[in-house]
Amino acid sequence: MEKVKTGIIGLGIMGKHGGQVFKLLDEVEIVALADPNEKNITEAGKIFTGAVKYKSYDEMLKKENLDIVYVATPDVYHRDPVIASLQAGANVVVEKPMTTSQDDAEDIVKVVRETGKKLQVNFNHRWLSAYYHIREMVENGELGEPIIGYARKNNPISVPTTMLASWSKESSPAWFLSSHDIDLMTWWFGANPVEVYAKGIKRKLKELKGWDTWDGIQAIVTYDGGQFATFEAAWIYPNSSPYMPDSYMEVIGTEGTTQIDRQREAIDVIGKERFHCPRTFLGSKVFGEWQGAYPASIRSFVRAVINDTKSHVDEIEGLKNTAVLEALHKSLGTGQPVKIKYGIEF
């Protein structure tokens, strides 16, 4: 069988991490890399030896005949490389959120429909067994109708100030953290989000770094069946917090309730210097092979391309997620609930 020729656009933290998952798949050959940042492209070239390096993704797409493109640029720069890759004939995996604008998301949906190519938004939490099991319980009727939800995902302050320092001031904890929770809740409810009302505060990061970005946000999202869910995201926990992230979810149904406390599944390490909880859910090596939700989501998309089957998190689900997040930030600006109106049918 011929190898699935793959290119990567954006070689920061996620681009290199996700690329290593692609690299480990026997069916895949990483043939091209694109990033305008000299440091990123040089570091990536040492990992993905043999891949042709480009500073321009347009040049890469023009010169390479790619089956899959993995787009791992910062959130605000997803639209153009995704559309260019689809139009060049490639299938696309894009990191979450699909875009930071509903209009941009709807543009992507239109191009997917025009080209007939596959797209998957990398909401890898769907491949965590606990979250997938809740979906099965909903489908089997064990919870009755899910009508109320709550999700919390909070990080230490080192995340915006160190790990994501180059772009976090232009983002928010909701874009970075709540996108996963919004995707899961929307998936479990099986409904369309139609209204968002949000509250947030800007204090700690403004005082510490002079950044005009949110310390924390809570939002209520209402769905077209009357269901609603509350989403909390903050990234100013003290760095002494062992959790990255502190995560909890609950779904209340008409016949049952289910709760997921990620801390209960975590490893507690009381070390000489600190207490911490290593993250093993999304990706970790077991007997030398990457296991977990992140590798599973990538493998799933590669199989969908090879077998010509549907991706598990498609462009419509990416659109709904972006629509909620954009409405959430509009609500933060106006102090009022914001209705979501979709410009395409689905």
Secondary structure, 3 states (H helix, E strand, C coil): CCCEEEEEECCCHHHHHHHHHHHHCCCEEEEEEECCCHHHHHHHHHHCCCCEEECCHHHHHHHCCCCEEEECCCHHHCHHHHHHHHHCCCEEEECCCCCCCHHHHHHHHHHHHHHCCCEEECCHHHHCHHHHHHHHHHHCCCCCCEEEEEEEEEEECHHHHHHCCCCHHHCCHHHHHHHHHHHHHHHHHCCCEEEEEEEEECCHHHHHHCCCCCCEEEEEEEECCCCEEEEEEEEEECCCCCCCCEEEEEEEECCCEEEEEHHHHCCCEECCCCEECCCCCCCEEECCEEECHHHHHHHHHHHHHHHCCCCCCCHHHHHHHHHHHHHHHHHHHHCCCEECCCCCCC
